[in-house]
């Protein structure tokens, strides 16, 4: 039996096994085997060819425009950036990855118009794996949906999930430390949703025999498998609904209901018309917020504060230490302390060290050793 047949047999067994406490450990073993066999099959397919798209990441952040063919991604890219992506009304117009640079609030945000995804992309159909490999390197996934085909969202998310992209979530709080002996010891913070026996069975499928395991949150089997596979990518996402200019007012509530059915709040989805260039300012603002970017204005010796070209960093990676990393090793070696004015400072010209966390529109002056 080949790998594909083995995968199909395991999937069938999972589908036919009712989930309850008595079958939980068995399903855990099956899902672990399934994930490993899929990984092996994908590695074999990758070794056989398919070079992917060589796209150099530039700018302060990268956004992948994801949608089915002919939903308007190329038109949107051209409207937002300086790119010139070929536009057509037939499938597979975009045959390569087209980058463009969105300049917003002093930040350079790279947008990637990837070829339209189709069903089966994660399994290699239509060059799908190459396309998805580009998406995995992005900082944000921007879904581009046609207002008349909201159901495409389900299939797009499924293709990304199959390619190990986890949207709008974070890695499970699970740590595993291998030991020489002592078997598997599981420590949990209260009820974590899975029995200790199930956790151990899943771990054994990944050849953990002696290890200390700590679980700090509610888990599903899938989340535990993701934590152990250690090759999942966790990305935020944003939904844009294109061609909104073509719908009648009384159809809008139908669209909103379709979004709610998919756990997308219509208030957070951005309704646009790429062709008419409507709603684009709202989309830019949503991209900025979803990326979590902040601007730091550098107070440069002898030149004053540079408000034209701020240093752009991410929330959660915005300490003075992070800024020094971005500026280069020489700055770190010569750093003495910094002075900060703005939202993060208790007062103007507050003296701070490397651990100080900056906020949007802070003014920063670095005091360096000569």
GIZI-V902266 format. One line per field, one symbol per residue. ss: DSSP state (H for helix, E for strand, L for the rest). psi: psi as a letter, one per 20 degrees, with the letter a starting at -180 (. if undefined). burial: I if it has 9 or more other C-alpha atoms within 8 Angstrom, else O. Layout:
ss = ???
psi = ???
burial = ???
This chain:
ss = LLHHHHHHHHHHHHHHLLLLLLLHHHHHHHHHHHHHHHHHHHHHHHHLLLLLLLLLLLLLEEEEEELELLLLHHHHHHHHLLLLLLLLLLLLLLLLLEEEEEEELLEEEEEEELLLELLLHHHLHHHHHHHHHHHHLLLEEEEEEELLLLLHHHHHHHHHHHLLEEELLLLLLEEEEELLLLLEEEEELLLLLLLHHHHHHHHHHLLLLLEEEEELLLLLHHHHHHHHHLLLEEEEEEEEEELHHHLLHHHHHHHHHHHHHLLLLLLLLEELELLLLELHHHHHHHHHHHHLEEEEEEEELLLEELLLLLEEEELLLLEHHHHHHHHLHHHHHHEEEEEEELLLLLLLLEEELLLLELLLLEEEEEEELL
psi = prgghgghgghggghiopprhhighghggghgggghhhggghhghhhianiapnopprahrpppoprrqkijggggghhhajrmppprjrqkgoirpoqqopopkiqoopponqqpqrpjghjipkkhhgghhghhirippopoqpiilhihgghghgggghkkpopkrrqqmpqpoqrhriapoppqnbojhqqhhggggghhhkkogoqppppjrpqrgghggghhhkkqpoqrrqpqorkhiiqqhiighggghhghhjkophhhqoprohgilqjhhhggghggghhlqqppppoppiiapnihnqpprqpilkrhghghghhrhhgghipgrqppqahiqhrqkpprahippqrpkqppppoqq.
burial = OOOOOIIOOIIOOIOOOOOOOOIIIOIIIIIIIIIOIIOOIIOOOOOOOOOIIOOOOOIIIIIIIIIIIIIIIIIIIIIOIIIOIOOOOOOIIIOOIIIIIIIOOIIIIIIIIIIIIIOIIIOIIOIIIIIIIIIOOIIIIIIIIIIOOIOIIOIIOOIIIOIIIIOOOOOIOIOOOOOOOOOIIIOIOOOIOIOOOIIIIIIIIOOIOIIIIIIIIOIOIOIIIIIOOOOIOIIIIIIIIIIIOOIOOOOIOOIIOIIIOOOIOIOOIIIIIIIOIOIIOOIIOIIIOIIOIIIIIIIIOOOOIIOOOIOIIIIOOIIIIIIIIOOOOOIIOIIOIIIIIIOIIOOOOIOIOOOOOIIIIIIIIIIIOO
